Amino acid sequence: MSAAVVNNVGEKAEDKKRNEEEEIEDIDEVPDGAAPEDAKKKKKKKKKKKAAGGEGSVNVPDGGEANGEVGMATAKLANAHLSDEEEGEGEGAAQTEGSSKKKKKNKKKKKTGSMQTDPPSVPVVDLYQDGELPIGEISEYKINKDDRKAINRMTSAEKRALETSYDEMYREIRIGAEVHRTTRKYFQKWVEPGKSMIEICNVIEEMNRKLIKEKGLEAGLAFPTGCSLNHCAAHYTPNAGDTTVLSYDDVCKIDYGVHVNGRVIDCAFTLTFNPKYDRLVEAVKAATNTGIREAGIDARLCDIGAAIQETMESYEVELDGKTYQVKPIRNLNGHSIAPYRIHAGKTVPIVKGGEMEVMEENEVYAIETFGSTGKGYVHDDMETSHYMKNYDVGHVPLRLAKSKHLLNIVNQNFGTLAFCRRWLDRLGESKYLMALKDLCDKGIVDPYPPLCDIKGCYTAQFEHTIVLRPTCKEVVTRGDDY
């Protein structure tokens, strides 16, 4: 401490002498006829310039000290307000080279993913050019303590090494998940009673096309936007000419998906405006979260269904003076997902019973549950809008030229992914209904009519896509909303 004080006194004396010499030089340099005030201004200007140029020094207001305790405090304050550019320049920067690099790296990360427009229009892959997509909700698998061979997958070096070989798959899935989150965040602010169902679907689908950077079968929409109302639980999207309008008292299931190289994201939520439906919505959301919690490597599908049913049936909802127990719709279920195949073979029931089959490592599942105030059973009803080419169909000879043409359109634009009549209209196709019926009659294309419970009841749905990674379970579509 004493050495620092002596140095400061010596430096003060030298600075005073140097300043007097500079003042004499400044006066000598003043042009003939200049006022004494001009000489003073020039002196002050030159003094500030010298202080700023010194190595490790800072600008100090007139009358301030750059030495001693006051000077140190001023230097710290000045350094704290340096811009990012000033911090990174020269040897006199306040930060070390290592911390400067770290700050620049953090600044770059902050910039990545923060350039989206409003409404969203920038493709997700352009926002995250470094490939570091947001990761979904991570959960550890349950460890059976009675099983001596059971391992903690999160800490297993073998499982972590295996997981790296699937990085590209996870990246493609996360792109779709981020698209879904971004679109639904905007949609939930935009939607209101009075919007037509066609307008609702167009807003969702056009935004998804931009955000996924649609490119043929490499990236695009995975299936038509479902907007099923009230007693209709699934597979309704408006055909051309449908004038249905969303009302304040409707219970609307918004179900849409996107894909990258066939890696499908399937995620849904229930949209309501009237708070009287809150308990119904809460019941189905809780049931879906139960299914997610119970899902995992080696989990039996039937056990998941039993847990979902128990959760959902624990809820009651009062509507117009009558109390209803929320029932799971027993003939609807979740499902496994494979590339370009939305229903890949395994089903996740939402009632007890079901299959004894187990979930396996690196499988992808859509965990979805449906609750109803009706019978808890759906049937085909209303006009069909959803269609999908049969994944297992082989070559089938066609006689009608219109049928051959339509099949080529389906193969080129949708492959084995679901489509709807509005999308055929969008491609410029017309007078195709007979050809479409012919493809359905021959089993090449399967129709998926709307699925409805009894009229007058209300149904709700929630759904997430999960990936059973070797080390952990990732709910890739989890967001702030649900």
C-alpha positions as CSV (number, residue, x, y, z in Angstrom):
1,M,0.0,0.0,0.0
2,S,2.8,2.5,0.9
3,A,4.6,1.9,-2.4
4,A,1.5,2.7,-4.4
5,V,1.1,6.1,-2.5
6,V,4.7,7.1,-3.2
7,N,4.4,6.3,-6.9
8,N,1.2,8.4,-7.2
9,V,2.9,11.4,-5.6
10,G,5.8,11.2,-7.9
11,E,3.6,10.8,-10.9
12,K,1.6,13.8,-9.9
13,A,4.7,16.0,-9.8
14,E,5.8,14.8,-13.2
15,D,2.3,15.3,-14.7
16,K,2.2,18.9,-13.4
17,K,5.6,19.7,-14.9
18,R,4.7,18.1,-18.2
19,N,1.4,20.0,-18.4
20,E,3.2,23.3,-17.8
21,E,5.6,22.5,-20.7
22,E,2.7,21.6,-22.9
23,E,0.9,24.9,-22.1
24,I,4.0,26.9,-23.2
25,E,4.1,24.9,-26.4
26,D,0.4,25.4,-27.1
27,I,0.8,29.2,-26.6
28,D,3.8,29.3,-28.9
29,E,1.8,27.5,-31.6
30,V,-1.2,29.9,-31.6
31,P,-1.4,31.9,-34.9
32,D,-0.8,35.6,-34.8
33,G,-4.0,37.5,-33.9
34,A,-5.7,34.5,-32.1
35,A,-7.5,35.2,-28.8
36,P,-6.0,33.8,-25.6
37,E,-9.3,31.8,-25.1
38,D,-8.4,29.9,-28.4
39,A,-5.1,28.9,-26.9
40,K,-6.9,27.6,-23.8
41,K,-9.3,25.5,-25.9
42,K,-6.5,24.1,-27.9
43,K,-4.7,23.2,-24.8
44,K,-7.6,21.3,-23.3
45,K,-8.3,19.5,-26.6
46,K,-4.7,18.4,-26.8
47,K,-4.6,17.3,-23.2
48,K,-7.7,15.1,-23.7
49,K,-6.3,13.5,-26.8
50,K,-3.0,12.6,-24.9
51,A,-4.9,11.0,-22.0
52,A,-7.1,8.9,-24.4
53,G,-4.1,7.7,-26.3
54,G,-2.1,6.3,-23.4
55,E,-1.8,2.6,-23.0
56,G,-4.4,1.4,-20.5
57,S,-5.6,4.9,-19.8
58,V,-9.1,6.4,-19.9
59,N,-10.7,9.7,-20.7
60,V,-11.3,11.7,-17.6
61,P,-13.6,14.8,-17.3
62,D,-11.8,18.2,-16.8
63,G,-10.7,18.6,-13.3
64,G,-10.7,14.8,-12.6
65,E,-7.7,12.7,-11.6
66,A,-6.4,9.6,-13.4
67,N,-4.2,8.6,-10.5
68,G,-4.8,7.4,-7.0
69,E,-8.0,6.0,-5.6
70,V,-10.2,8.5,-7.5
71,G,-8.5,7.7,-10.7
72,M,-8.8,3.9,-10.2
73,A,-12.5,4.3,-9.6
74,T,-13.0,6.4,-12.6
75,A,-11.1,3.9,-14.8
76,K,-13.3,1.1,-13.6
77,L,-16.4,3.1,-14.3
78,A,-15.1,4.0,-17.8
79,N,-14.2,0.4,-18.6
80,A,-17.6,-0.8,-17.5
81,H,-19.2,1.4,-20.1
82,L,-16.9,0.5,-23.0
83,S,-18.7,-0.8,-26.0
84,D,-18.1,-4.4,-27.3
85,E,-15.9,-3.0,-30.1
86,E,-13.7,-1.0,-27.7
87,E,-13.4,-4.0,-25.3
88,G,-12.0,-6.1,-28.1
89,E,-9.4,-3.6,-29.5
90,G,-5.7,-3.2,-28.7
91,E,-3.6,-4.2,-25.8
92,G,-5.2,-1.5,-23.7
93,A,-8.6,-3.2,-23.6
94,A,-10.1,-3.8,-20.2
95,Q,-10.5,-7.6,-20.8
96,T,-7.9,-10.2,-21.5
97,E,-7.7,-11.9,-24.8
98,G,-9.4,-15.1,-23.6
99,S,-12.4,-13.2,-22.0
100,S,-12.7,-11.1,-25.1
101,K,-13.0,-14.2,-27.3
102,K,-15.6,-15.6,-24.9
103,K,-17.7,-12.5,-25.1
104,K,-17.6,-12.4,-28.9
105,K,-18.6,-16.1,-28.9
106,N,-21.5,-15.4,-26.6
107,K,-22.5,-12.4,-28.6
108,K,-22.6,-14.5,-31.7
109,K,-24.8,-17.1,-30.0
110,K,-27.2,-14.4,-28.8
111,K,-27.5,-13.1,-32.4
112,T,-28.2,-16.6,-33.7
113,G,-31.9,-17.4,-33.4
114,S,-32.9,-13.8,-32.6
115,M,-33.5,-12.4,-36.1
116,Q,-37.0,-13.6,-36.6
117,T,-39.5,-11.2,-38.2
118,D,-43.1,-10.5,-36.9
119,P,-45.0,-12.2,-38.3
120,P,-42.4,-15.0,-38.6
121,S,-41.1,-15.5,-42.1
122,V,-37.4,-16.4,-41.8
123,P,-36.7,-20.1,-42.3
124,V,-35.5,-21.8,-39.1
125,V,-32.4,-23.2,-40.8
126,D,-31.3,-19.7,-41.7
127,L,-31.7,-18.5,-38.1
128,Y,-29.6,-21.4,-36.8
129,Q,-26.9,-21.7,-39.4
130,D,-24.4,-23.2,-37.0
131,G,-26.8,-26.2,-36.7
132,E,-27.3,-25.7,-32.9
133,L,-31.1,-26.0,-32.8
134,P,-33.0,-25.6,-29.5
135,I,-33.2,-28.9,-27.6
136,G,-36.5,-30.0,-26.2
137,E,-37.4,-31.0,-22.7
138,I,-35.0,-33.7,-21.4
139,S,-36.0,-36.4,-19.0
140,E,-34.1,-39.3,-17.5
141,Y,-35.4,-42.8,-18.0
142,K,-36.6,-44.6,-14.9
143,I,-34.0,-47.0,-13.4
144,N,-35.3,-50.3,-12.1
145,K,-33.4,-50.7,-8.8
146,D,-34.3,-54.4,-8.7
147,D,-32.6,-55.0,-12.0
148,R,-28.9,-55.5,-11.3
149,K,-28.1,-55.0,-15.0
150,A,-29.9,-51.7,-15.2
151,I,-27.7,-48.8,-16.1
152,N,-27.9,-45.0,-15.8
153,R,-28.1,-44.1,-19.5
154,M,-27.4,-40.4,-18.8
155,T,-23.9,-41.3,-17.5
156,S,-23.1,-44.3,-19.8
157,A,-20.1,-43.5,-22.0
158,E,-21.3,-46.2,-24.4
159,K,-24.8,-44.6,-24.8
160,R,-23.4,-41.1,-25.2
161,A,-21.1,-42.4,-28.0
162,L,-23.9,-44.2,-29.7
163,E,-26.0,-41.0,-29.6
164,T,-23.5,-39.0,-31.6
165,S,-24.2,-41.2,-34.6
166,Y,-27.8,-39.9,-34.7
167,D,-26.9,-36.2,-34.6
168,E,-28.2,-35.5,-38.1
169,M,-31.5,-37.2,-37.3
170,Y,-32.0,-35.1,-34.1
171,R,-31.1,-31.9,-36.0
172,E,-33.8,-32.5,-38.6
173,I,-36.4,-33.3,-36.0
174,R,-35.5,-30.2,-34.0
175,I,-35.8,-28.0,-37.1
176,G,-39.4,-29.2,-37.4
177,A,-40.1,-28.8,-33.7
178,E,-38.8,-25.2,-33.7
179,V,-41.0,-24.4,-36.8
180,H,-44.1,-25.8,-34.9
181,R,-43.3,-23.7,-31.8
182,T,-42.8,-20.5,-33.8
183,T,-45.9,-20.9,-35.8
184,R,-48.2,-21.7,-32.9
185,K,-46.8,-18.9,-30.8
186,Y,-47.8,-16.4,-33.5
187,F,-51.1,-18.2,-34.3
188,Q,-52.2,-18.1,-30.6
189,K,-51.9,-14.3,-30.6
190,W,-53.5,-13.9,-34.0
191,V,-56.5,-16.2,-33.8
192,E,-59.9,-15.0,-32.5
193,P,-63.6,-15.8,-32.8
194,G,-65.0,-14.8,-36.2
195,K,-62.0,-16.2,-38.3
196,S,-63.1,-18.7,-40.9
197,M,-61.6,-22.2,-40.7
198,I,-60.1,-21.9,-44.2
199,E,-58.4,-18.6,-43.1
200,I,-57.1,-20.4,-40.0
201,C,-55.6,-23.3,-42.0
202,N,-54.1,-21.0,-44.6
203,V,-52.3,-18.8,-42.0
204,I,-50.8,-21.9,-40.3
205,E,-49.8,-23.7,-43.5
206,E,-48.3,-20.7,-45.3
207,M,-46.2,-19.8,-42.3
208,N,-45.0,-23.4,-41.9
209,R,-44.1,-23.5,-45.6
210,K,-41.8,-20.4,-45.1
211,L,-40.3,-21.5,-41.8
212,I,-39.5,-25.0,-42.9
213,K,-38.1,-23.7,-46.2
214,E,-40.4,-25.9,-48.3
215,K,-38.5,-27.9,-50.9
216,G,-40.5,-30.8,-52.6
217,L,-40.3,-34.0,-50.6
218,E,-37.1,-32.8,-48.8
219,A,-38.9,-30.4,-46.5
220,G,-42.5,-29.3,-46.1
221,L,-45.9,-30.0,-44.5
222,A,-46.3,-33.5,-43.1
223,F,-50.1,-33.5,-43.1
224,P,-53.1,-31.2,-43.5
225,T,-53.9,-28.8,-40.6
226,G,-56.6,-30.3,-38.5
227,C,-59.1,-27.8,-36.9
228,S,-61.8,-30.2,-35.7
229,L,-64.6,-28.6,-33.8
230,N,-66.6,-29.6,-30.7
231,H,-67.8,-33.2,-31.1
232,C,-65.5,-33.8,-34.0
233,A,-62.2,-35.0,-32.5
234,A,-59.9,-35.4,-35.5
235,H,-59.3,-35.4,-39.3
236,Y,-61.3,-32.3,-40.2
237,T,-59.9,-29.6,-42.4
238,P,-62.1,-27.5,-44.6
239,N,-62.5,-28.2,-48.3
240,A,-62.9,-25.4,-50.8
241,G,-66.2,-23.6,-50.3
242,D,-66.5,-24.5,-46.6
243,T,-67.9,-21.4,-44.8
244,T,-67.5,-22.6,-41.2
245,V,-66.4,-19.8,-38.8
246,L,-64.8,-20.2,-35.4
247,S,-67.0,-19.0,-32.6
248,Y,-66.5,-18.1,-28.9
249,D,-68.1,-21.3,-27.6
250,D,-66.2,-23.7,-29.9
251,V,-63.6,-26.2,-28.7
252,C,-61.2,-26.4,-31.6
253,K,-58.3,-29.0,-31.9
254,I,-55.4,-27.5,-33.8
255,D,-53.3,-30.4,-35.2
256,Y,-50.5,-29.8,-37.7
257,G,-47.1,-31.1,-38.6
258,V,-44.0,-30.5,-40.7
259,H,-41.0,-32.6,-41.8
260,V,-37.4,-32.4,-42.9
261,N,-36.3,-35.4,-45.0
262,G,-39.3,-37.3,-43.8
263,R,-38.6,-36.7,-40.1
264,V,-42.1,-35.8,-39.1
265,I,-43.2,-33.5,-36.2
266,D,-46.7,-34.3,-35.0
267,C,-48.0,-31.9,-32.3
268,A,-51.5,-30.6,-31.4
269,F,-53.3,-28.4,-28.8
270,T,-56.9,-27.4,-28.0
271,L,-58.0,-23.9,-28.6
272,T,-60.8,-22.4,-26.5
273,F,-62.1,-18.9,-25.6
274,N,-64.8,-19.7,-23.1
275,P,-63.3,-20.5,-19.7
276,K,-66.1,-23.1,-19.0
277,Y,-64.0,-25.6,-20.9
278,D,-60.9,-25.1,-18.8
279,R,-61.3,-28.4,-16.8
280,L,-61.7,-30.4,-20.0
281,V,-58.6,-28.9,-21.5
282,E,-56.7,-29.4,-18.2
283,A,-57.7,-33.0,-18.1
284,V,-56.4,-33.9,-21.5
285,K,-53.2,-31.9,-21.1
286,A,-52.5,-33.7,-17.8
287,A,-53.3,-37.1,-19.5
288,T,-50.8,-36.3,-22.3
289,N,-48.1,-35.4,-19.8
290,T,-48.8,-38.6,-18.0
291,G,-48.2,-40.5,-21.2
292,I,-45.0,-38.7,-21.8
293,R,-43.8,-39.4,-18.2
294,E,-44.6,-43.1,-18.5
295,A,-43.0,-43.5,-22.0
296,G,-39.5,-44.7,-22.3
297,I,-37.2,-47.5,-23.5
298,D,-38.6,-50.9,-22.5
299,A,-41.9,-49.3,-21.3
300,R,-44.9,-51.4,-22.2
301,L,-47.5,-49.7,-24.4
302,C,-50.4,-51.2,-22.4
303,D,-49.1,-49.7,-19.1
304,I,-48.9,-46.3,-20.7
305,G,-52.5,-46.5,-21.8
306,A,-53.7,-47.5,-18.3
307,A,-51.8,-44.5,-16.7
308,I,-53.3,-42.1,-19.2
309,Q,-56.9,-43.4,-18.6
310,E,-56.5,-43.1,-14.8
311,T,-55.3,-39.5,-15.1
312,M,-58.0,-38.4,-17.5
313,E,-60.9,-40.0,-15.7
314,S,-59.9,-38.3,-12.4
315,Y,-61.3,-35.1,-13.9
316,E,-64.9,-33.8,-14.1
317,V,-66.2,-30.8,-16.0
318,E,-69.4,-28.8,-15.4
319,L,-71.1,-27.5,-18.5
320,D,-74.4,-25.7,-18.4
321,G,-75.3,-27.1,-15.0
322,K,-74.5,-30.7,-15.8
323,T,-71.4,-32.5,-14.6
324,Y,-69.5,-34.9,-16.9
325,Q,-66.6,-37.2,-16.2
326,V,-63.9,-36.7,-18.8
327,K,-63.6,-39.9,-20.8
328,P,-60.6,-41.0,-23.0
329,I,-61.7,-41.7,-26.6
330,R,-60.8,-45.4,-26.5
331,N,-60.5,-45.9,-30.3
332,L,-58.0,-43.1,-30.8
333,N,-54.4,-43.4,-29.8
334,G,-50.8,-42.2,-30.1
335,H,-48.4,-43.8,-32.5
336,S,-44.8,-44.4,-33.5
337,I,-43.4,-42.3,-36.4
338,A,-40.9,-43.3,-39.1
339,P,-39.4,-41.4,-42.0
340,Y,-42.3,-40.4,-44.4
341,R,-44.6,-42.6,-42.3
342,I,-46.8,-40.8,-39.8
343,H,-48.2,-44.1,-38.4
344,A,-45.3,-46.5,-38.3
345,G,-46.9,-49.6,-36.8
346,K,-46.9,-49.2,-33.0
347,T,-49.9,-47.7,-31.3
348,V,-49.9,-46.0,-27.8
349,P,-53.4,-46.6,-26.3
350,I,-55.1,-44.1,-24.0
351,V,-57.0,-46.7,-22.1
352,K,-56.0,-49.9,-20.3
353,G,-55.6,-53.0,-22.3
354,G,-53.7,-52.6,-25.6
355,E,-50.5,-54.3,-26.7
356,M,-47.8,-55.8,-24.5
357,E,-45.2,-54.5,-27.0
358,V,-42.5,-52.3,-25.6
359,M,-40.9,-49.0,-26.8
360,E,-37.4,-49.3,-28.1
361,E,-34.2,-47.2,-28.3
362,N,-34.2,-44.3,-30.8
363,E,-37.9,-44.7,-31.7
364,V,-39.9,-41.6,-32.3
365,Y,-43.5,-41.3,-30.9
366,A,-46.5,-39.0,-31.0
367,I,-48.0,-39.1,-27.6
368,E,-51.5,-37.8,-28.0
369,T,-54.6,-38.1,-25.9
370,F,-58.3,-37.3,-26.6
371,G,-60.9,-36.6,-23.9
372,S,-64.7,-36.3,-24.4
373,T,-67.8,-35.4,-22.5
374,G,-69.7,-37.8,-24.8
375,K,-69.4,-41.6,-25.2
376,G,-65.7,-41.7,-25.6
377,Y,-65.9,-43.4,-28.9
378,V,-65.6,-41.9,-32.4
379,H,-67.0,-42.9,-35.8
380,D,-66.6,-41.6,-39.4
381,D,-68.8,-38.6,-40.2
382,M,-69.0,-35.6,-42.5
383,E,-67.2,-34.9,-45.8
384,T,-63.8,-36.4,-46.2
385,S,-60.9,-34.0,-46.6
386,H,-57.8,-36.1,-45.5
387,Y,-56.1,-38.6,-47.8
388,M,-52.9,-40.6,-47.7
389,K,-51.2,-43.0,-50.1
390,N,-51.0,-46.5,-48.8
391,Y,-47.5,-47.0,-47.6
392,D,-47.4,-50.8,-48.4
393,V,-49.2,-50.7,-51.7
394,G,-47.4,-52.2,-54.7
395,H,-47.9,-51.5,-58.4
396,V,-51.6,-51.4,-59.3
397,P,-52.6,-51.0,-63.0
398,L,-54.8,-48.0,-63.7
399,R,-57.0,-47.6,-66.8
400,L,-58.2,-44.0,-66.4
401,A,-55.7,-41.3,-67.6
402,K,-57.0,-38.9,-65.0
403,S,-56.2,-41.5,-62.3
404,K,-52.7,-42.0,-63.6
405,H,-52.2,-38.2,-63.7
406,L,-53.5,-37.7,-60.2
407,L,-51.3,-40.5,-58.8
408,N,-48.2,-38.9,-60.4
409,I,-49.2,-35.6,-58.7
410,V,-49.5,-37.4,-55.3
411,N,-46.2,-39.2,-55.8
412,Q,-44.3,-36.0,-56.7
413,N,-45.7,-33.7,-54.1
414,F,-46.7,-35.8,-51.1
415,G,-45.3,-39.3,-51.5
416,T,-46.6,-41.4,-48.5
417,L,-47.4,-38.3,-46.5
418,A,-51.1,-37.2,-45.9
419,F,-52.7,-34.5,-48.1
420,C,-56.0,-32.8,-48.6
421,R,-58.2,-31.5,-51.4
422,R,-57.2,-27.9,-50.7
423,W,-53.6,-28.8,-51.5
424,L,-54.6,-30.4,-54.8
425,D,-56.6,-27.2,-55.6
426,R,-53.4,-25.2,-54.7
427,L,-51.4,-27.2,-57.3
428,G,-53.9,-26.2,-60.0
429,E,-55.7,-29.5,-60.2
430,S,-59.4,-29.5,-61.0
431,K,-62.1,-32.1,-61.7
432,Y,-60.1,-34.7,-59.9
433,L,-62.8,-36.2,-57.5
434,M,-63.6,-39.1,-59.8
435,A,-59.9,-40.0,-60.2
436,L,-59.4,-39.6,-56.4
437,K,-62.3,-42.0,-55.8
438,D,-60.8,-44.5,-58.3
439,L,-57.4,-44.4,-56.4
440,C,-59.3,-45.0,-53.1
441,D,-61.4,-47.8,-54.5
442,K,-58.2,-49.6,-55.7
443,G,-56.5,-49.2,-52.3
444,I,-53.7,-47.0,-53.6
445,V,-54.9,-44.0,-51.6
446,D,-56.8,-44.3,-48.2
447,P,-59.4,-41.7,-47.2
448,Y,-59.5,-40.5,-43.6
449,P,-63.0,-39.0,-42.9
450,P,-63.5,-36.8,-39.8
451,L,-63.8,-38.7,-36.6
452,C,-66.7,-37.7,-34.4
453,D,-68.3,-38.5,-31.0
454,I,-72.0,-37.9,-30.4
455,K,-73.4,-34.5,-31.4
456,G,-73.6,-32.0,-28.6
457,C,-70.6,-33.2,-26.8
458,Y,-67.1,-31.7,-26.6
459,T,-63.7,-33.2,-27.3
460,A,-60.2,-32.0,-26.6
461,Q,-56.7,-33.1,-27.7
462,F,-53.1,-32.5,-26.8
463,E,-50.1,-34.1,-28.5
464,H,-46.3,-34.0,-28.4
465,T,-43.5,-35.7,-30.4
466,I,-40.9,-37.5,-28.3
467,V,-37.6,-39.1,-29.2
468,L,-36.3,-42.0,-27.2
469,R,-32.6,-41.2,-27.4
470,P,-30.1,-43.7,-26.1
471,T,-29.2,-41.5,-23.1
472,C,-32.5,-39.7,-22.3
473,K,-36.1,-39.0,-23.4
474,E,-36.5,-35.7,-25.4
475,V,-39.9,-34.0,-25.8
476,V,-38.8,-32.1,-28.9
477,T,-42.0,-30.1,-29.3
478,R,-42.3,-28.9,-25.7
479,G,-42.8,-25.1,-25.5
480,D,-43.7,-22.4,-23.0
481,D,-47.4,-22.8,-23.8
482,Y,-47.7,-26.6,-23.2
